[in-house]
């Protein structure tokens, strides 16, 4: 299944959603689509042009980088045939293949699905998150130094992403120092970041996860891209490929 999904990344993909979608006072649609341009890993909204409440003007595009396009790549980097437009100074893109529809720069609007706010990016209906408690010993090391060790971890499995290991703060060795950095996940909520032993922003937690988010409140996960994870004493390979590239491009890890 993963190979099938990856095999479609080079195509324009779209899925109707039966929800009223609103972007500020500029967009109001009950016929929205979720659209993935080729090589985009998260969707954007696209709506019929008639559901955009202001006139469209000419927009601008930028060259798309090679490889998978993670959420940090600007919306203006397009990989599908079409025409860039502007919605009161905010990005849009007339999609040639989906005649009459305009894709919209999620980051340029404040969004509602029905009457619920949506942050980060639209949720992917083909992605899910599962969490399992495990008594298997999880040990986190960096340069041979043990940062955390526990037999009360939670394993978080997310479609298309490697497993994350969440551990109780009591099982972290050393003082976690709160960072000013924040990020937002549409599935889990706002993440708080932590430094440990001079390693900046090496871990994160969801102190107040979304109501329908996974049961990981207050637990800490470490960047597998930066640390070594041992499960029952067996080292796990550090993640590579598109996800690791995303972490490097967005966060410098």
C-alpha positions, -999 to 999 in steps of 0.1 A, spaced: 0 0 0 28 24 8 43 17 -26 10 24 -43 7 57 -24 42 67 -32 37 58 -68 9 84 -71 30 112 -57 39 123 -92 3 129 -102 -23 155 -94 -46 139 -68 -79 153 -55 -107 142 -32 -141 159 -26 -150 168 10 -186 172 22 -178 202 44 -184 239 42 -150 255 39 -144 292 46 -112 313 43 -115 346 61 -142 366 43 -128 358 9 -138 321 3 -170 303 11 -176 269 -5 -196 237 0 -180 221 -31 -143 221 -19 -117 196 -29 -86 185 -12 -59 188 -38 -23 174 -38 -2 188 -66 24 164 -79 51 157 -53 32 176 -26 29 155 6 0 175 23 -32 187 7 -45 222 0 -81 234 -5 -94 240 -40 -128 256 -46 -149 266 -76 -139 300 -88 -174 313 -81 -170 306 -44 -142 331 -42 -159 364 -31 -135 389 -46 -121 393 -82 -90 374 -91 -60 392 -104 -27 379 -119 -4 361 -95 32 349 -94 49 315 -93 84 304 -83 104 274 -95 96 242 -76 126 224 -60 134 188 -68 121 159 -47 91 158 -25 75 191 -15 70 193 22 49 219 40 78 243 42 80 247 4 60 278 -6 26 274 -22 38 295 -51 61 265 -62 36 247 -85 41 213 -102 7 210 -120 -3 229 -152 -22 260 -144 -22 297 -139 -11 316 -107 -37 341 -95 -41 365 -65 -70 367 -41 -67 401 -25 -30 396 -24 -31 359 -13 -19 330 -34 -42 310 -57 -37 287 -87 -62 279 -115 -57 242 -121 -58 233 -157 -68 197 -151 -96 207 -126 -112 233 -149 -131 259 -129 -113 251 -96 -87 273 -79 -62 259 -54 -56 282 -24 -25 290 -3 -35 275 31 -10 296 50 -24 329 37 -59 324 52 -76 316 85 -98 285 78 -130 270 91 -144 236 82 -180 240 91 -176 261 123 -143 244 135 -109 261 129 -83 242 109 -46 250 115 -14 237 100 -28 222 68 -61 204 59 -63 169 74 -56 141 50 -85 116 50 -61 88 40 -38 94 70 -43 82 105 -25 80 139 -25 51 163 -8 50 197 1 19 216 15 16 252 45 -7 254 64 -23 282 94 -29 259 124 -10 271 130 22 251 164 39 255 174 72 239 211 80 235 232 108 220 269 102 215 267 73 240 250 94 267 216 81 279 190 109 276 160 88 286 151 52 294 117 37 301 94 7 302 63 29 299 66 44 264 39 51 239 46 42 202 30 66 178 23 52 143 14 78 117 6 69 81 37 74 59 60 85 88 84 64 109 74 54 144 78 80 172 86 71 208 70 91 235 83 87 270 72 101 304 92 131 316 101 113 348 121 89 327 142 116 311 177 120 326 185 156 332 165 188 333 142 195 304 144 233 296 114 248 279 120 265 246 102 294 230 97 274 198 62 261 189 48 242 159 14 230 150 2 196 138 -34 194 125 -38 159 140 -22 165 174 -22 202 182 4 226 193 39 212 202 61 227 228 99 221 225 125 212 251 163 214 253 183 189 273 219 189 284 229 217 260 211 201 230 186 228 218 151 218 208 159 181 209 125 170 221 89 181 220 56 174 237 19 181 233 8 196 266 -28 203 255 -34 180 225 -65 183 204 -96 167 219 -96 140 192 -58 138 192 -38 108 203 -32 100 240 2 115 244 -5 145 266 26 156 285 49 128 271 81 137 254 94 126 220 130 130 207 141 137 172 150 102 159 169 121 132 193 134 159 194 107 186 199 70 187 168 49 197 172 14 212 142 -9 215 148 -39 238 185 -31 234 184 -32 196 194 0 178 170 14 153 183 30 121 180 68 120 152 79 96 162 89 61 145 98 28 119 125 24 109 128 61 145 133 72 150 158 44 120 176 56 134 178 91 166 192 78 150 217 55 125 230 80 144 226 113 181 223 105 184 188 122 
